[in-house]
Amino acid sequence: PHAVIRPFLLSAAELESGPEGFDARKATGGNTYAGLHFRIQASPLDCTGCEVCTHACPTSALTMTPLPKALESGHEKFWNFAMKVPNRGARFDPFTLKGSQFQQPLMEFSGACEGCGETPYAKLITQMFGKRLIVANATGCSSIWGGTAGWVPYTKDKETGRGVAWGNSLFEDNAEFGLGQFLAVRQRRLQL
């Protein structure tokens, strides 16, 4: 549901170079996956414990593990290794359910309440439109998890260095705020 848990596709060489105990299944599904291995990896240090992923998993392959045991099992090393694997999202259509999940999320660890229903949608939007996304945020929960000083969950694309442009409007006028952003972008495009 949020960027704490992600799918990864690895080459045989990448899988071989991983930390001891880091395993993956042979990816299936045609040429898009040819020669690759698939793994779902969670960040044990960023998990909120909401258990949404374990309940949503159709095969019950995901289970909750106490943090000390997860760290002892190597999951922090596994996460750090997986984050260095090249993103293979370009192989997929980002506007499909499966394809969107292989795109780098540009909204990662929000600090929202566990099980928050807003953050999965915000993450998904960044996966679909992130490098060109402009957010006109209204004051509310999303302004707390989305822009608290010192804790901004938005990140930049590893390859391009581009990311989400996020602004918060106070006093419930984000429609006008967003319209102003739209008009500014349109005016700039007319000047090109």
GURO-714173 format. One record per residue (C-alpha): residue number from 1; residue in three letters; chain; y, z, x. Coordinates in pm, 1 decimal, m for minus. Each point is the difference from the previous one (the first is absolute). Example, Ala and Ser with C-alpha at 12.3 -4.5 7.8 and 13.67 -1.06 7.14 Angstrom:
SITE, i, aa, ch, py, pz, px
SITE, 1, ALA, A, m450.0, 780.0, 1230.0
SITE, 2, SER, A, 344.0, m66.0, 137.0
//
This chain:
SITE, i, aa, ch, py, pz, px
SITE, 1, PRO, A, 0.0, 0.0, 0.0
SITE, 2, HIS, A, 241.7, 43.6, 291.5
SITE, 3, ALA, A, 18.8, m93.6, 366.5
SITE, 4, VAL, A, m210.7, 293.9, 117.0
SITE, 5, ILE, A, m312.3, m203.9, m72.4
SITE, 6, ARG, A, m24.6, m364.2, 104.4
SITE, 7, PRO, A, m250.0, m281.8, 47.0
SITE, 8, PHE, A, m43.8, m144.3, 348.2
SITE, 9, LEU, A, m167.1, m317.9, 123.0
SITE, 10, LEU, A, m122.6, 6.3, 359.2
SITE, 11, SER, A, m153.4, m253.4, 233.8
SITE, 12, ALA, A, m328.2, 86.2, 169.2
SITE, 13, ALA, A, 186.8, 60.1, 328.2
SITE, 14, GLU, A, 249.5, 233.4, m169.5
SITE, 15, LEU, A, m280.3, 190.9, m166.9
SITE, 16, GLU, A, m182.1, 30.6, 332.1
SITE, 17, SER, A, 312.1, 138.0, 169.9
SITE, 18, GLY, A, 55.1, 266.0, m266.0
SITE, 19, PRO, A, m54.8, 371.5, 48.7
SITE, 20, GLU, A, m351.7, 135.1, m16.7
SITE, 21, GLY, A, m109.3, 35.6, m361.9
SITE, 22, PHE, A, 246.1, m260.3, m130.2
SITE, 23, ASP, A, m218.6, m229.7, m205.8
SITE, 24, ALA, A, 54.3, m276.9, m250.3
SITE, 25, ARG, A, m200.2, m227.5, m223.8
SITE, 26, LYS, A, m28.2, m373.3, 41.7
SITE, 27, ALA, A, 267.0, m150.2, m223.0
SITE, 28, THR, A, m123.7, m230.5, m275.1
SITE, 29, GLY, A, 184.3, m242.2, m222.8
SITE, 30, GLY, A, 12.4, m342.4, 162.9
SITE, 31, ASN, A, 198.3, m162.4, 279.9
SITE, 32, THR, A, 293.6, 241.5, m30.3
SITE, 33, TYR, A, m225.2, 274.3, 135.2
SITE, 34, ALA, A, m210.9, m207.9, 240.6
SITE, 35, GLY, A, m101.5, 199.6, 305.7
SITE, 36, LEU, A, 189.9, 311.9, m104.9
SITE, 37, HIS, A, m95.6, 356.3, m82.1
SITE, 38, PHE, A, 148.5, 210.2, m281.5
SITE, 39, ARG, A, 98.4, 365.5, 0.2
SITE, 40, ILE, A, 199.1, 229.2, m227.0
SITE, 41, GLN, A, 181.8, 261.4, 206.9
SITE, 42, ALA, A, 206.5, 295.8, m115.4
SITE, 43, SER, A, 258.2, 190.3, 201.7
SITE, 44, PRO, A, m126.4, 358.3, m4.4
SITE, 45, LEU, A, 338.4, 142.3, 102.1
SITE, 46, ASP, A, 189.6, m176.3, m280.6
SITE, 47, CYS, A, m243.1, 45.5, m289.5
SITE, 48, THR, A, 148.5, 204.7, m285.1
SITE, 49, GLY, A, m339.9, 96.3, m140.1
SITE, 50, CYS, A, 59.3, m157.3, m341.2
SITE, 51, GLU, A, m355.0, m146.8, m6.4
SITE, 52, VAL, A, 117.6, m312.6, m185.8
SITE, 53, CYS, A, m176.6, m224.1, 253.8
SITE, 54, THR, A, m332.7, 179.3, m40.3
SITE, 55, HIS, A, 11.9, m26.8, m378.8
SITE, 56, ALA, A, 112.0, m365.7, 7.6
SITE, 57, CYS, A, m264.7, m116.7, 249.2
SITE, 58, PRO, A, m252.4, m204.3, m202.1
SITE, 59, THR, A, m288.4, 73.9, 238.5
SITE, 60, SER, A, 71.9, 369.6, 68.4
SITE, 61, ALA, A, 19.0, m86.4, 370.1
SITE, 62, LEU, A, 304.2, 222.6, 49.5
SITE, 63, THR, A, m28.5, 376.3, 7.2
SITE, 64, MET, A, 246.7, 279.2, 62.8
SITE, 65, THR, A, m51.8, 187.7, 325.7
SITE, 66, PRO, A, 182.9, 316.0, 109.2
SITE, 67, LEU, A, 261.6, m80.2, 265.5
SITE, 68, PRO, A, m163.8, 196.1, 286.4
SITE, 69, LYS, A, m329.1, m180.6, m58.6
SITE, 70, ALA, A, 173.9, m341.9, m27.2
SITE, 71, LEU, A, 177.4, 59.9, 331.3
SITE, 72, GLU, A, m318.6, 123.5, 163.1
SITE, 73, SER, A, m177.1, m316.2, m122.7
SITE, 74, GLY, A, 259.2, m215.0, 179.4
SITE, 75, HIS, A, 197.4, m132.6, m295.4
SITE, 76, GLU, A, 336.2, 49.5, 171.5
SITE, 77, LYS, A, m123.4, m215.9, 291.8
SITE, 78, PHE, A, m145.9, m249.4, m246.6
SITE, 79, TRP, A, 334.3, m29.0, m184.6
SITE, 80, ASN, A, 198.1, m39.2, 322.0
SITE, 81, PHE, A, m239.7, m271.0, 118.2
SITE, 82, ALA, A, 2.9, m185.6, m334.7
SITE, 83, MET, A, 380.7, m4.5, m0.6
SITE, 84, LYS, A, m9.1, m201.4, 324.5
SITE, 85, VAL, A, m233.3, m266.7, m140.5
SITE, 86, PRO, A, 189.2, m325.0, m72.1
SITE, 87, ASN, A, 91.9, m43.0, m364.4
SITE, 88, ARG, A, m192.0, m285.5, m158.6
SITE, 89, GLY, A, 199.6, m10.0, m321.8
SITE, 90, ALA, A, 105.5, m360.9, 65.2
SITE, 91, ARG, A, m353.4, m105.5, m97.5
SITE, 92, PHE, A, 62.3, 112.8, m356.6
SITE, 93, ASP, A, 229.6, m79.0, m289.8
SITE, 94, PRO, A, 226.5, 308.2, m18.4
SITE, 95, PHE, A, 44.3, m51.9, m374.1
SITE, 96, THR, A, m365.2, 71.9, m83.0
SITE, 97, LEU, A, m153.5, 344.6, m41.8
SITE, 98, LYS, A, m223.4, m29.7, 305.1
SITE, 99, GLY, A, 246.8, m195.1, 211.0
SITE, 100, SER, A, 283.8, 245.7, m56.5
SITE, 101, GLN, A, m205.2, 285.1, 144.4
SITE, 102, PHE, A, m42.5, m176.8, 334.5
SITE, 103, GLN, A, 378.3, m30.6, 42.6
SITE, 104, GLN, A, 173.8, 263.8, 209.7
SITE, 105, PRO, A, 152.8, 256.5, m236.6
SITE, 106, LEU, A, 367.8, 48.6, 78.2
SITE, 107, MET, A, 5.4, 327.1, m192.8
SITE, 108, GLU, A, m232.5, 241.2, 170.0
SITE, 109, PHE, A, m0.1, 378.4, m13.6
SITE, 110, SER, A, 244.0, 106.5, m267.0
SITE, 111, GLY, A, m40.0, 373.2, m34.2
SITE, 112, ALA, A, m19.7, m44.8, m378.3
SITE, 113, CYS, A, m198.2, 243.6, m209.4
SITE, 114, GLU, A, m372.7, m49.4, 30.9
SITE, 115, GLY, A, m125.3, m256.4, m247.8
SITE, 116, CYS, A, 353.9, m134.6, m59.6
SITE, 117, GLY, A, m14.2, m307.0, m223.8
SITE, 118, GLU, A, 315.7, m163.6, 139.2
SITE, 119, THR, A, m95.4, m37.4, 364.0
SITE, 120, PRO, A, m301.2, m232.7, m46.1
SITE, 121, TYR, A, 224.8, m249.4, m180.3
SITE, 122, ALA, A, 273.0, 29.2, 261.9
SITE, 123, LYS, A, m258.1, m56.1, 274.6
SITE, 124, LEU, A, m142.2, m303.3, m183.2
SITE, 125, ILE, A, 343.7, m155.8, m43.5
SITE, 126, THR, A, 64.3, 37.4, 374.2
SITE, 127, GLN, A, m331.8, m169.8, 73.5
SITE, 128, MET, A, 93.1, m293.5, m220.7
SITE, 129, PHE, A, 371.9, m38.1, 76.8
SITE, 130, GLY, A, 75.3, 254.1, 273.4
SITE, 131, LYS, A, 159.4, m205.2, 276.5
SITE, 132, ARG, A, 253.7, m135.2, m248.2
SITE, 133, LEU, A, 14.2, 289.0, m245.5
SITE, 134, ILE, A, 327.2, 164.0, m102.0
SITE, 135, VAL, A, m34.8, 319.8, m203.3
SITE, 136, ALA, A, 278.7, 126.3, m226.0
SITE, 137, ASN, A, m134.7, 347.6, m56.8
SITE, 138, ALA, A, 104.3, 229.1, m284.5
SITE, 139, THR, A, 38.6, 371.4, 56.2
SITE, 140, GLY, A, m319.9, 186.2, m86.0
SITE, 141, CYS, A, m336.8, 65.1, 159.3
SITE, 142, SER, A, 8.2, m329.6, 189.0
SITE, 143, SER, A, 326.6, 98.9, 167.5
SITE, 144, ILE, A, m166.6, 319.6, 122.5
SITE, 145, TRP, A, m321.8, m150.7, 136.9
SITE, 146, GLY, A, 177.2, m324.8, 91.8
SITE, 147, GLY, A, 300.7, 118.5, 191.3
SITE, 148, THR, A, 5.0, 367.3, 89.7
SITE, 149, ALA, A, 192.8, 44.9, 323.8
SITE, 150, GLY, A, m242.3, 7.7, 288.6
SITE, 151, TRP, A, m289.7, m133.3, m206.8
SITE, 152, VAL, A, 26.6, m364.1, m96.0
SITE, 153, PRO, A, m334.3, m153.0, m99.8
SITE, 154, TYR, A, 109.4, m359.6, 46.1
SITE, 155, THR, A, m99.6, m168.2, 324.2
SITE, 156, LYS, A, 33.3, m342.9, 156.3
SITE, 157, ASP, A, m240.1, m287.2, 43.1
SITE, 158, LYS, A, m179.5, 29.7, 334.4
SITE, 159, GLU, A, 39.2, m370.7, 79.1
SITE, 160, THR, A, 348.0, m87.8, m127.5
SITE, 161, GLY, A, 179.2, 332.9, 16.7
SITE, 162, ARG, A, 126.1, m56.0, m355.1
SITE, 163, GLY, A, m39.6, 246.3, m279.9
SITE, 164, VAL, A, 119.9, 121.4, m334.3
SITE, 165, ALA, A, 373.8, 36.3, m59.9
SITE, 166, TRP, A, 31.9, 313.7, m209.2
SITE, 167, GLY, A, 310.6, 145.3, m161.2
SITE, 168, ASN, A, 41.7, 281.8, m247.4
SITE, 169, SER, A, 254.0, 4.9, m279.6
SITE, 170, LEU, A, 116.5, 329.8, m137.2
SITE, 171, PHE, A, 79.5, 72.7, m367.5
SITE, 172, GLU, A, m246.3, m239.8, m164.7
SITE, 173, ASP, A, 189.2, m322.4, 69.5
SITE, 174, ASN, A, m270.4, m170.7, 203.4
SITE, 175, ALA, A, 4.6, m305.5, m230.0
SITE, 176, GLU, A, 357.5, m73.7, 100.6
SITE, 177, PHE, A, m78.8, 100.2, 357.3
SITE, 178, GLY, A, m294.6, m243.6, 4.8
SITE, 179, LEU, A, 207.4, m274.2, m160.8
SITE, 180, GLY, A, 258.6, 44.4, 275.6
SITE, 181, GLN, A, m272.9, m39.8, 262.5
SITE, 182, PHE, A, m128.6, m312.5, m175.1
SITE, 183, LEU, A, 347.6, m153.1, m22.0
SITE, 184, ALA, A, 64.0, 76.0, 367.5
SITE, 185, VAL, A, m323.1, m170.1, 108.1
SITE, 186, ARG, A, 68.1, m298.1, m225.7
SITE, 187, GLN, A, 352.1, m36.2, 141.1
SITE, 188, ARG, A, m131.4, 12.2, 356.9
SITE, 189, ARG, A, m256.9, m268.2, m80.5
SITE, 190, LEU, A, 272.1, m224.5, m145.4
SITE, 191, GLN, A, 188.6, 29.5, 329.2
SITE, 192, LEU, A, m297.7, m117.5, 209.5
//
